[in-house]
Amino acid sequence: MPNTVDISRVGAKTRMTSHREIKKQLRKEALARRDALDQFWRIEASLEMAEMARDNVAIEPGTIVSGFWPMRSEVDVRPMMFALREHGARLCLPAIIDKTTIVFRELVHGAPMVDMGFGTVGPHEEAAVLDPDVMLVPLAAFDGRGHRIGYGAGYYDRAIARLRDKGKEPRLIGIAFDCQEVERVPDENHDVIIPEILTETGLRSFAPQL
C-alpha cells in the first residue's frame, strides 16, 4: 500500500509551528521594550499600580491571592500584594515542583524562602499549599482581547487548567506595562484568556469572546 500524507495534519502542524515562531518573536520584542524602561520609572509605576489594585480589586478577608516574585524587569508586584493583604488577603507565591508544574505556597511573614530558579524565590516546601481565588499573572506580552504570551514554559496555563478541573474559577489579572501590548497574539486552542490586565494606566477588562 503506498504511503499517504494527511494534508490536514501537515497544515495543522505548520500553523502550530508558525504560531510558535510568531509568539517567540512577539515575546522577544515586548521584553526588549520592557527591559528598556528606566529602572526608577518602573519602581514608581509599580507603586502606582499597587494603589490601583487597592482601589479596584475587591478583597474579602481570607481571599487567597497569588502573586509572584519579580525577575528581570517585571512589574514589582510585592507592594501590590502587601496592599491587598491590608484588606485581609491571604498571600501565596508559585513554587516550581518540576519542569511542568507549579503549586502555590502560602507567603507568611518571617517564613523561610528558597531559590526557585529563573532568578526568583518562593516559600519553603513546609509552607501550606493553597488554591488562589485571585491570581496576579505575569506575562511577556498581551493584546487588546486579553490573549497572553507567557515565558514559554506553560506553567500558568497548566496551573489554571488544574484549578478549573477542581471546579475553581479564580479571578485572573494579568500584570504588565503598557509597552508589552502587541497588536494581536496568535490564537491557539490551549490559550488561557486573561479577562483583566493591570498596567500603569489602569485596570482593563476584556469582554468575553463569542
N, CA, C and O of each residue as an XYZ file, in Angstrom:
840
protein
N       0.853     -1.197      0.000
C       0.000      0.000      0.000
C       0.885      1.243      0.000
O       1.783      1.341      0.837
N       0.670      2.179     -0.892
C       1.546      3.365     -0.963
C       1.397      4.245      0.255
O       0.331      4.312      0.866
N       2.484      4.923      0.603
C       2.441      5.858      1.717
C       1.569      7.048      1.350
O       1.624      7.558      0.231
N       0.766      7.480      2.309
C      -0.078      8.653      2.094
C       0.210      9.684      3.164
O       0.678      9.343      4.250
N      -0.063     10.926      2.869
C       0.179     12.022      3.798
C      -1.144     12.701      4.100
O      -1.873     13.091      3.188
N      -1.452     12.843      5.387
C      -2.675     13.538      5.804
C      -2.407     15.040      5.720
O      -1.745     15.613      6.586
N      -2.936     15.672      4.658
C      -2.673     17.090      4.413
C      -3.173     17.957      5.558
O      -2.537     18.951      5.910
N      -4.318     17.583      6.144
C      -4.873     18.395      7.236
C      -3.935     18.416      8.424
O      -3.787     19.438      9.094
N      -3.290     17.258      8.688
C      -2.345     17.222      9.812
C      -1.107     18.040      9.508
O      -0.588     18.737     10.380
N      -0.637     17.960      8.289
C       0.524     18.757      7.901
C       0.210     20.235      8.046
O       1.024     21.005      8.555
N      -0.990     20.629      7.591
C      -1.382     22.031      7.702
C      -1.461     22.479      9.141
O      -1.009     23.574      9.475
N      -2.037     21.636     10.013
C      -2.148     21.982     11.435
C      -0.772     22.116     12.065
O      -0.532     23.023     12.862
N       0.131     21.210     11.706
C       1.491     21.260     12.249
C       2.209     22.527     11.799
O       2.927     23.157     12.575
N       2.004     22.893     10.524
C       2.632     24.108     10.001
C       2.120     25.340     10.724
O       2.889     26.229     11.087
N       0.767     25.382     10.933
C       0.189     26.523     11.638
C       0.721     26.601     13.063
O       1.017     27.685     13.565
N       0.842     25.431     13.719
C       1.337     25.397     15.094
C       2.754     25.948     15.164
O       3.080     26.751     16.039
N       3.602     25.498     14.217
C       4.978     25.983     14.178
C       5.007     27.478     13.909
O       5.773     28.215     14.529
N       4.167     27.920     12.978
C       4.112     29.343     12.643
C       3.679     30.168     13.847
O       4.285     31.200     14.137
N       2.637     29.728     14.554
C       2.174     30.442     15.742
C       3.261     30.501     16.799
O       3.470     31.532     17.439
N       3.942     29.398     16.972
C       5.008     29.348     17.971
C       6.120     30.344     17.643
O       6.630     31.033     18.526
N       6.486     30.409     16.366
C       7.537     31.335     15.960
C       7.092     32.786     16.093
O       7.874     33.646     16.498
N       5.828     33.058     15.750
C       5.305     34.422     15.894
C       5.296     34.831     17.358
O       5.713     35.935     17.706
N       4.815     33.927     18.217
C       4.798     34.226     19.652
C       6.214     34.464     20.187
O       6.445     35.358     21.001
N       7.132     33.661     19.723
C       8.524     33.809     20.161
C       9.053     35.194     19.804
O       9.719     35.837     20.616
N       8.755     35.655     18.580
C       9.226     36.967     18.156
C       8.525     38.085     18.911
O       9.165     39.052     19.324
N       7.208     37.961     19.095
C       6.464     38.973     19.848
C       6.966     39.052     21.287
O       7.103     40.141     21.845
N       7.236     37.903     21.879
C       7.764     37.862     23.248
C       9.108     38.582     23.322
O       9.338     39.397     24.215
N       9.983     38.275     22.383
C      11.312     38.886     22.355
C      11.222     40.400     22.255
O      11.917     41.115     22.977
N      10.368     40.893     21.361
C      10.246     42.336     21.150
C       9.611     43.027     22.355
O      10.057     44.101     22.759
N       8.572     42.418     22.932
C       7.903     43.023     24.082
C       8.834     43.081     25.292
O       8.860     44.077     26.015
N       9.595     42.014     25.508
C      10.522     42.005     26.643
C      11.656     43.005     26.436
O      12.146     43.598     27.397
N      12.071     43.190     25.195
C      13.104     44.194     24.914
C      12.587     45.593     25.255
O      13.318     46.406     25.820
N      11.323     45.873     24.911
C      10.743     47.174     25.257
C      10.651     47.336     26.772
O      10.929     48.410     27.305
N      10.262     46.264     27.459
C      10.163     46.341     28.915
C      11.542     46.539     29.539
O      11.696     47.341     30.461
N      12.533     45.822     29.048
C      13.898     45.950     29.585
C      14.439     47.363     29.399
O      15.264     47.826     30.186
N      13.972     48.048     28.352
C      14.482     49.390     28.049
C      13.879     50.474     28.927
O      14.343     51.614     28.904
N      12.852     50.140     29.701
C      12.236     51.136     30.578
C      13.223     51.561     31.665
O      14.017     50.755     32.149
N      13.159     52.821     32.034
C      14.027     53.324     33.099
C      13.739     52.596     34.414
O      12.583     52.424     34.800
N      14.783     52.181     35.080
C      14.639     51.391     36.304
C      13.838     52.129     37.377
O      12.983     51.538     38.037
N      14.118     53.414     37.548
C      13.424     54.169     38.596
C      11.975     54.433     38.207
O      11.100     54.490     39.071
N      11.717     54.594     36.913
C      10.331     54.742     36.456
C       9.550     53.463     36.756
O       8.396     53.526     37.179
N      10.172     52.304     36.539
C       9.495     51.033     36.811
C       9.103     50.932     38.281
O       8.029     50.424     38.604
N       9.961     51.408     39.163
C       9.648     51.371     40.594
C       8.443     52.243     40.897
O       7.530     51.826     41.610
N       8.442     53.462     40.354
C       7.312     54.369     40.574
C       6.025     53.789     39.994
O       4.964     53.872     40.613
N       6.125     53.206     38.809
C       4.941     52.623     38.178
C       4.404     51.459     38.997
O       3.190     51.304     39.129
N       5.288     50.646     39.544
C       4.854     49.516     40.372
C       4.121     49.998     41.614
O       3.136     49.387     42.027
N       4.592     51.088     42.214
C       3.921     51.648     43.394
C       2.551     52.207     43.024
O       1.588     52.049     43.774
N       2.465     52.866     41.858
C       1.175     53.392     41.403
C       0.193     52.247     41.137
O      -0.997     52.367     41.428
N       0.686     51.157     40.592
C      -0.168     50.015     40.307
C      -0.661     49.365     41.595
O      -1.761     48.815     41.636
N       0.150     49.429     42.637
C      -0.295     48.922     43.935
C      -1.491     49.722     44.441
O      -2.435     49.159     44.996
N      -1.446     51.034     44.245
C      -2.571     51.883     44.641
C      -3.815     51.557     43.816
O      -4.924     51.513     44.349
N      -3.628     51.328     42.513
C      -4.752     50.970     41.652
C      -5.380     49.657     42.101
O      -6.604     49.527     42.132
N      -4.537     48.681     42.449
C      -5.057     47.389     42.895
C      -5.843     47.554     44.186
O      -6.902     46.951     44.357
N      -5.326     48.367     45.085
C      -6.015     48.593     46.357
C      -7.416     49.176     46.125
O      -8.366     48.845     46.834
N      -7.521     50.054     45.112
C      -8.788     50.740     44.861
C      -9.740     49.956     43.966
O     -10.949     50.187     44.005
N      -9.214     49.026     43.152
C     -10.036     48.399     42.120
C     -10.206     46.890     42.238
O     -11.035     46.311     41.536
N      -9.444     46.247     43.103
C      -9.559     44.799     43.272
C     -10.179     44.534     44.640
O      -9.507     44.618     45.668
N     -11.460     44.215     44.636
C     -12.181     43.997     45.897
C     -11.716     42.680     46.534
O     -11.706     41.630     45.893
N     -11.340     42.768     47.785
C     -10.832     41.610     48.512
C     -11.620     41.443     49.802
O     -11.716     42.367     50.609
N     -12.177     40.262     49.983
C     -12.806     39.932     51.252
C     -11.756     39.322     52.176
O     -10.826     38.675     51.695
N     -11.880     39.512     53.481
C     -10.934     38.879     54.402
C     -10.844     37.370     54.151
O     -11.861     36.680     54.077
N      -9.630     36.881     54.025
C      -9.417     35.459     53.781
C      -9.286     35.083     52.322
O      -8.968     33.935     52.012
N      -9.527     36.037     51.400
C      -9.348     35.757     49.973
C      -7.893     35.390     49.694
O      -6.976     36.092     50.119
N      -7.692     34.292     48.982
C      -6.334     33.833     48.689
C      -5.863     34.468     47.379
O      -6.470     34.272     46.326
N      -4.787     35.219     47.463
C      -4.240     35.934     46.302
C      -2.846     35.408     45.997
O      -1.975     35.413     46.867
N      -2.628     34.952     44.761
C      -1.286     34.544     44.352
C      -0.615     35.695     43.616
O      -1.201     36.310     42.724
N       0.606     35.968     44.001
C       1.419     36.958     43.313
C       2.627     36.259     42.717
O       2.571     35.064     42.429
N       3.700     36.977     42.533
C       4.932     36.363     42.043
C       6.102     37.252     42.437
O       5.971     38.473     42.529
N       7.228     36.631     42.664
C       8.449     37.374     42.997
C       9.043     37.899     41.705
O       9.341     37.104     40.814
N       9.229     39.212     41.562
C       9.644     39.771     40.264
C      11.034     39.321     39.835
O      11.937     39.171     40.658
N      11.184     39.113     38.548
C      12.503     38.805     37.987
C      12.741     39.722     36.793
O      11.808     40.183     36.137
N      13.990     39.962     36.542
C      14.400     40.872     35.475
C      13.653     42.193     35.603
O      13.664     42.811     36.667
N      13.004     42.629     34.526
C      12.367     43.950     34.516
C      10.859     43.872     34.734
O      10.139     44.799     34.363
N      10.368     42.787     35.329
C       8.936     42.641     35.586
C       8.420     43.735     36.518
O       9.172     44.334     37.286
N       7.118     43.973     36.425
C       6.457     44.800     37.434
C       6.721     44.171     38.801
O       6.573     42.961     38.973
N       7.111     44.994     39.767
C       7.305     44.504     41.133
C       5.938     44.483     41.814
O       5.423     45.524     42.222
N       5.355     43.285     41.932
C       4.009     43.185     42.493
C       4.012     43.071     44.015
O       2.948     42.949     44.622
N       5.180     43.109     44.638
C       5.199     42.976     46.096
C       4.440     44.101     46.794
O       3.685     43.810     47.722
N       4.596     45.385     46.400
C       3.757     46.423     47.020
C       2.266     46.170     46.794
O       1.448     46.432     47.676
N       1.916     45.662     45.614
C       0.522     45.356     45.304
C      -0.003     44.244     46.223
O      -1.109     44.337     46.754
N       0.795     43.207     46.399
C       0.391     42.098     47.263
C       0.189     42.575     48.700
O      -0.780     42.196     49.358
N       1.102     43.399     49.172
C       1.008     43.862     50.557
C      -0.174     44.818     50.733
O      -0.788     44.867     51.799
N      -0.488     45.586     49.664
C      -1.664     46.455     49.715
C      -2.936     45.622     49.829
O      -3.850     45.978     50.572
N      -2.995     44.518     49.096
C      -4.160     43.642     49.175
C      -4.221     42.920     50.521
O      -5.303     42.645     51.041
N      -3.056     42.621     51.074
C      -3.057     41.982     52.394
C      -3.642     42.911     53.452
O      -4.250     42.449     54.418
N      -3.461     44.210     53.277
C      -4.050     45.167     54.221
C      -5.572     45.064     54.244
O      -6.217     45.432     55.226
N      -6.141     44.551     53.137
C      -7.593     44.361     53.056
C      -7.996     42.960     53.481
O      -9.161     42.582     53.355
N      -7.042     42.187     53.982
C      -7.369     40.863     54.501
C      -6.994     39.701     53.611
O      -7.335     38.560     53.924
N      -6.289     39.955     52.489
C      -5.914     38.864     51.598
C      -4.907     37.935     52.267
O      -4.074     38.356     53.070
N      -5.010     36.673     51.914
C      -4.037     35.658     52.321
C      -3.145     35.413     51.107
O      -3.649     35.032     50.050
N      -1.852     35.620     51.228
C      -0.951     35.638     50.082
C      -0.260     34.309     49.839
O       0.005     33.548     50.770
N       0.031     34.041     48.556
C       0.838     32.877     48.207
C       1.667     33.191     46.969
O       1.375     34.128     46.225
N       2.709     32.385     46.766
C       3.624     32.550     45.632
C       3.775     31.212     44.916
O       3.641     30.159     45.539
N       4.054     31.242     43.607
C       4.258     29.983     42.882
C       5.559     29.313     43.307
O       6.567     29.972     43.562
N       5.508     27.991     43.374
C       6.698     27.186     43.654
C       6.830     26.161     42.541
O       5.885     25.428     42.248
N       7.988     26.109     41.931
C       8.223     25.170     40.831
C       8.511     23.786     41.407
O       9.470     23.595     42.156
N       7.660     22.823     41.043
C       7.807     21.451     41.534
C       8.641     20.613     40.570
O       9.511     19.851     40.994
N       8.375     20.755     39.281
C       9.145     20.055     38.260
C       9.081     20.877     36.971
O       8.685     22.042     36.997
N       9.463     20.280     35.856
C       9.554     21.027     34.598
C       8.197     21.452     34.047
O       8.135     22.273     33.131
N       7.108     20.906     34.591
C       5.784     21.237     34.059
C       4.825     21.791     35.108
O       3.731     22.237     34.764
N       5.215     21.771     36.373
C       4.228     22.018     37.431
C       4.654     23.106     38.410
O       5.794     23.135     38.875
N       3.716     23.998     38.711
C       3.864     24.890     39.849
C       2.674     24.697     40.778
O       1.569     24.374     40.342
N       2.922     24.902     42.068
C       1.861     24.990     43.060
C       2.014     26.346     43.742
O       2.991     27.059     43.512
N       1.051     26.692     44.576
C       1.084     27.997     45.220
C       1.201     27.806     46.727
O       0.304     27.268     47.377
N       2.335     28.263     47.265
C       2.621     28.097     48.694
C       2.365     29.402     49.436
O       2.638     30.490     48.928
N       1.842     29.270     50.636
C       1.482     30.449     51.414
C       2.711     31.277     51.772
O       3.748     30.749     52.172
N       2.562     32.584     51.617
C       3.619     33.529     51.972
C       3.293     34.104     53.343
O       2.333     34.857     53.506
N       4.101     33.739     54.315
C       3.885     34.156     55.695
C       5.094     34.955     56.157
O       6.234     34.571     55.895
N       4.850     36.051     56.835
C       5.940     36.903     57.313
C       6.899     36.102     58.193
O       6.485     35.425     59.135
N       8.185     36.194     57.865
C       9.211     35.541     58.662
C       9.502     34.106     58.281
O      10.466     33.524     58.778
N       8.686     33.511     57.402
C       8.912     32.123     56.994
C      10.078     32.054     56.009
O      10.315     33.017     55.280
N      10.814     30.938     55.969
C      11.968     30.844     55.073
C      11.577     30.838     53.603
O      10.540     30.298     53.218
N      12.431     31.453     52.790
C      12.257     31.488     51.335
C      13.407     30.702     50.705
O      14.513     30.664     51.244
N      13.135     30.078     49.559
C      14.156     29.278     48.886
C      14.237     29.677     47.421
O      13.298     30.241     46.859
N      15.385     29.370     46.812
C      15.607     29.671     45.401
C      14.707     28.794     44.526
O      14.671     27.575     44.700
N      13.987     29.405     43.596
C      13.112     28.680     42.692
C      13.680     28.622     41.272
O      13.033     28.102     40.362
N      14.889     29.157     41.086
C      15.434     29.222     39.742
C      14.870     30.421     38.990
O      13.963     31.097     39.475
N      15.405     30.677     37.818
C      14.963     31.786     36.971
C      15.107     33.142     37.671
O      14.467     34.114     37.269
N      15.941     33.217     38.714
C      16.141     34.472     39.416
C      15.030     34.834     40.371
O      14.894     36.000     40.741
N      14.231     33.864     40.779
C      13.126     34.146     41.676
C      13.172     33.228     42.895
O      13.900     32.236     42.914
N      12.386     33.574     43.907
C      12.352     32.786     45.139
C      10.898     32.509     45.502
O       9.981     33.126     44.960
N      10.701     31.569     46.429
C       9.360     31.226     46.886
C       9.418     30.611     48.268
O      10.500     30.320     48.777
N       8.255     30.410     48.882
C       8.219     29.831     50.221
C       8.789     28.412     50.255
O       8.751     27.685     49.263
N       9.308     28.046     51.400
C       9.874     26.720     51.635
C       8.797     25.651     51.471
O       7.605     25.936     51.585
N       9.228     24.416     51.202
C       8.283     23.315     50.959
C       7.399     22.990     52.162
O       6.390     22.301     52.014
N       7.760     23.472     53.341
C       6.919     23.240     54.510
C       5.707     24.173     54.534
O       4.788     23.962     55.325
N       5.690     25.200     53.681
C       4.567     26.137     53.645
C       3.316     25.451     53.106
O       3.401     24.518     52.308
N       2.155     25.923     53.552
C       0.879     25.362     53.103
C       0.672     25.604     51.611
O       1.004     26.676     51.104
N       0.131     24.622     50.914
C      -0.222     24.765     49.502
C      -1.670     25.232     49.414
O      -2.565     24.609     49.986
N      -1.897     26.332     48.695
C      -3.214     26.956     48.626
C      -3.721     26.999     47.184
O      -2.932     26.949     46.241
N      -5.040     27.090     47.022
C      -5.658     27.314     45.723
C      -6.105     28.773     45.654
O      -7.000     29.175     46.397
N      -5.500     29.568     44.777
C      -5.811     31.001     44.737
C      -7.252     31.289     44.301
O      -7.814     30.607     43.444
N      -7.822     32.316     44.918
C      -9.103     32.874     44.470
C      -8.866     33.988     43.452
O      -9.670     34.202     42.545
N      -7.758     34.684     43.619
C      -7.340     35.755     42.705
C      -5.895     35.471     42.312
O      -5.056     35.203     43.172
N      -5.606     35.529     41.019
C      -4.248     35.270     40.552
C      -3.711     36.497     39.828
O      -4.291     36.943     38.838
N      -2.609     37.038     40.319
C      -1.857     38.073     39.613
C      -0.900     37.332     38.689
O       0.029     36.670     39.151
N      -1.125     37.443     37.391
C      -0.455     36.571     36.430
C       0.631     37.333     35.682
O       0.339     38.340     35.037
N       1.876     36.874     35.753
C       2.938     37.525     34.983
C       2.791     37.199     33.498
O       2.211     36.174     33.141
N       3.303     38.052     32.649
C       3.222     37.796     31.208
C       4.316     38.546     30.486
O       4.881     39.514     30.994
N       4.602     38.069     29.279
C       5.598     38.735     28.434
C       4.940     39.738     27.506
O       5.492     40.806     27.243
N       3.734     39.387     26.999
C       3.027     40.262     26.066
C       1.541     39.959     26.136
O       1.133     38.894     26.600
N       0.731     40.914     25.667
C      -0.717     40.720     25.637
C      -1.298     41.557     24.504
O      -0.647     42.466     23.989
N      -2.541     41.233     24.123
C      -3.202     42.048     23.116
C      -4.514     42.610     23.657
O      -4.881     42.350     24.803
N      -5.212     43.375     22.836
C      -6.413     44.060     23.271
C      -7.615     43.168     23.470
O      -8.700     43.661     23.780
N      -7.450     41.851     23.297
C      -8.533     40.901     23.543
C      -8.331     40.135     24.845
O      -9.189     39.355     25.257
N      -7.176     40.368     25.494
C      -6.869     39.619     26.702
C      -6.089     38.347     26.448
O      -5.909     37.545     27.365
N      -5.617     38.139     25.217
C      -4.767     36.985     24.933
C      -3.350     37.283     25.434
O      -2.836     38.386     25.249
N      -2.745     36.316     26.052
C      -1.467     36.487     26.748
C      -0.380     35.633     26.124
O      -0.641     34.523     25.660
N       0.833     36.149     26.113
C       2.019     35.345     25.819
C       2.827     35.267     27.104
O       3.228     36.291     27.658
N       3.063     34.054     27.572
C       3.873     33.868     28.770
C       5.347     33.770     28.400
O       5.788     34.301     27.381
N       6.088     33.087     29.243
C       7.525     32.975     29.004
C       7.898     31.691     28.263
O       9.077     31.417     28.043
N       6.891     30.907     27.880
C       7.160     29.756     27.030
C       7.113     28.412     27.714
O       7.090     27.384     27.037
N       7.097     28.383     29.065
C       7.111     27.097     29.765
C       5.711     26.544     30.023
O       5.558     25.346     30.262
N       4.698     27.392     29.978
C       3.326     26.928     30.150
C       2.907     26.638     31.581
O       1.872     26.009     31.801
N       3.692     27.083     32.562
C       3.373     26.787     33.962
C       1.989     27.302     34.360
O       1.197     26.574     34.959
N       1.706     28.556     34.025
C       0.440     29.148     34.465
C      -0.748     28.555     33.718
O      -1.804     28.350     34.317
N      -0.603     28.275     32.426
C      -1.695     27.650     31.680
C      -2.098     26.331     32.345
O      -3.286     26.062     32.528
N      -1.116     25.519     32.700
C      -1.424     24.222     33.317
C      -1.972     24.397     34.730
O      -2.882     23.674     35.135
N      -1.426     25.349     35.482
C      -1.911     25.573     36.849
C      -3.372     26.021     36.840
O      -4.171     25.559     37.655
N      -3.720     26.920     35.920
C      -5.101     27.401     35.819
C      -6.015     26.267     35.378
O      -7.132     26.139     35.880
N      -5.549     25.442     34.443
C      -6.356     24.295     33.997
C      -6.616     23.331     35.155
O      -7.722     22.806     35.282
N      -5.620     23.097     35.991
C      -5.820     22.191     37.137
C      -6.838     22.764     38.116
O      -7.668     22.025     38.647
N      -6.785     24.064     38.357
C      -7.755     24.683     39.254
C      -9.165     24.541     38.684
O     -10.107     24.246     39.420
N      -9.309     24.748     37.392
C     -10.626     24.619     36.771
C     -11.126     23.182     36.813
O     -12.324     22.944     36.962
N     -10.210     22.222     36.680
C     -10.596     20.810     36.787
C     -11.127     20.485     38.185
O     -11.920     19.560     38.359
N     -10.680     21.254     39.173
C     -11.147     21.068     40.553
C     -12.425     21.854     40.832
O     -12.909     21.882     41.963
N     -12.972     22.494     39.790
C     -14.205     23.248     39.950
C     -14.011     24.671     40.425
O     -14.976     25.334     40.805
N     -12.765     25.156     40.410
C     -12.478     26.514     40.854
C     -12.316     27.427     39.645
O     -11.825     27.003     38.599
N     -12.726     28.666     39.792
C     -12.612     29.646     38.711
C     -11.992     30.919     39.280
O     -12.704     31.879     39.572
N     -10.657     30.931     39.439
C     -10.011     32.098     40.038
C     -10.139     33.336     39.162
O     -10.209     33.236     37.937
N     -10.169     34.489     39.788
C     -10.135     35.749     39.059
C      -8.719     35.956     38.551
O      -7.774     35.968     39.341
N      -8.560     36.119     37.250
C      -7.242     36.241     36.637
C      -6.985     37.693     36.263
O      -7.765     38.306     35.534
N      -5.880     38.237     36.769
C      -5.497     39.610     36.465
C      -4.054     39.591     35.956
O      -3.124     39.341     36.723
N      -3.874     39.854     34.677
C      -2.537     39.930     34.124
C      -1.844     41.202     34.589
O      -2.483     42.241     34.751
N      -0.540     41.116     34.802
C       0.247     42.251     35.285
C       1.333     42.569     34.265
O       2.158     41.716     33.937
N       1.326     43.807     33.764
C       2.302     44.174     32.738
C       2.415     45.687     32.650
O       1.644     46.417     33.274
N       3.374     46.143     31.876
C       3.461     47.549     31.495
C       2.785     47.721     30.125
O       2.694     46.771     29.347
N       2.320     48.923     29.847
C       1.652     49.191     28.572
C       2.519     48.821     27.376
O       2.001     48.380     26.350
N       3.820     48.993     27.496
C       4.712     48.737     26.367
C       4.734     47.267     25.951
O       5.275     46.931     24.897
N       4.153     46.392     26.766
C       4.139     44.964     26.443
C       2.935     44.574     25.577
O       2.802     43.415     25.184
N       2.065     45.536     25.282
C       0.911     45.228     24.435
C       1.357     45.082     22.984
O       2.182     45.850     22.489
N       0.795     44.082     22.318
C       1.068     43.847     20.902
C      -0.255     43.909     20.149
O      -1.327     43.882     20.755
N      -0.171     43.993     18.816
C      -1.391     44.147     18.021
C      -2.300     42.929     18.138
O      -3.508     43.070     18.327
N      -1.723     41.729     18.026
C      -2.541     40.520     18.116
C      -1.662     39.322     18.454
O      -0.610     39.107     17.852
N      -2.122     38.552     19.430
C      -1.469     37.296     19.791
C      -2.127     36.183     18.973
O      -3.355     36.099     18.950
N      -1.353     35.328     18.303
C      -1.954     34.220     17.542
C      -2.795     33.323     18.449
O      -2.380     32.987     19.558
N      -3.974     32.938     17.973
C      -4.881     32.090     18.741
C      -4.433     30.635     18.696
O      -4.097     30.104     17.637
N      -4.434     29.996     19.879
C      -4.192     28.563     19.971
C      -5.219     27.971     20.927
O      -5.672     28.642     21.854
N      -5.586     26.704     20.699
C      -6.670     26.082     21.455
C      -6.406     26.041     22.957
O      -7.339     26.134     23.754
N      -5.137     25.904     23.348
C      -4.830     25.750     24.770
C      -4.683     27.099     25.490
O      -4.438     27.126     26.696
N      -4.827     28.202     24.772
C      -4.618     29.514     25.376
C      -5.606     29.782     26.514
O      -6.781     29.424     26.430
N      -5.115     30.409     27.561
C      -5.955     30.893     28.652
C      -6.137     32.395     28.453
O      -5.161     33.143     28.429
N      -7.385     32.834     28.312
C      -7.670     34.258     28.136
C      -7.654     34.931     29.502
O      -8.232     34.415     30.459
N      -6.994     36.080     29.595
C      -6.927     36.850     30.833
C      -7.987     37.956     30.758
O      -7.826     38.901     29.985
N      -9.067     37.857     31.547
C     -10.172     38.826     31.416
C      -9.808     40.244     31.834
O     -10.456     41.198     31.401
N      -8.776     40.401     32.675
C      -8.390     41.720     33.169
C      -6.867     41.840     33.133
O      -6.146     40.887     33.426
N      -6.402     43.017     32.774
C      -4.956     43.274     32.803
C      -4.721     44.627     33.451
O      -5.333     45.627     33.076
N      -3.834     44.642     34.420
C      -3.475     45.866     35.134
C      -2.129     46.357     34.628
O      -1.133     45.634     34.678
N      -2.108     47.604     34.135
C      -0.871     48.257     33.719
C      -0.753     49.582     34.470
O      -1.582     49.891     35.325
N       0.266     50.352     34.154
C       0.470     51.615     34.847
C      -0.614     52.632     34.541
O      -0.726     53.639     35.241
N      -1.428     52.388     33.496
C      -2.501     53.331     33.160
C      -3.872     52.867     33.637
O      -4.874     53.533     33.377
N      -3.927     51.739     34.326
C      -5.201     51.333     34.904
C      -5.518     49.865     34.708
O      -4.745     49.116     34.111
N      -6.692     49.465     35.232
C      -7.177     48.094     35.122
C      -8.110     48.001     33.919
O      -9.136     48.679     33.867
N      -7.753     47.171     32.968
C      -8.536     46.998     31.754
C      -9.281     45.675     31.797
O      -8.717     44.646     32.170
N     -10.556     45.707     31.411
C     -11.366     44.498     31.352
C     -11.692     44.186     29.902
O     -11.912     45.092     29.098
N     -11.724     42.898     29.571
C     -11.980     42.465     28.208
C     -13.260     41.661     28.168
O     -13.454     40.746     28.968
N     -14.141     42.005     27.226
C     -15.404     41.289     27.092
C     -15.136     39.860     26.635
O     -14.211     39.631     25.856
N     -15.934     38.886     27.106
C     -15.763     37.500     26.668
C     -15.899     37.384     25.157
O     -16.726     38.062     24.548
N     -15.084     36.523     24.554
C     -15.151     36.307     23.112
C     -16.327     35.396     22.798
O     -16.459     34.333     23.405
N     -17.179     35.788     21.868
C     -18.335     34.969     21.486
C     -18.008     34.108     20.269
O     -18.858     33.351     19.801
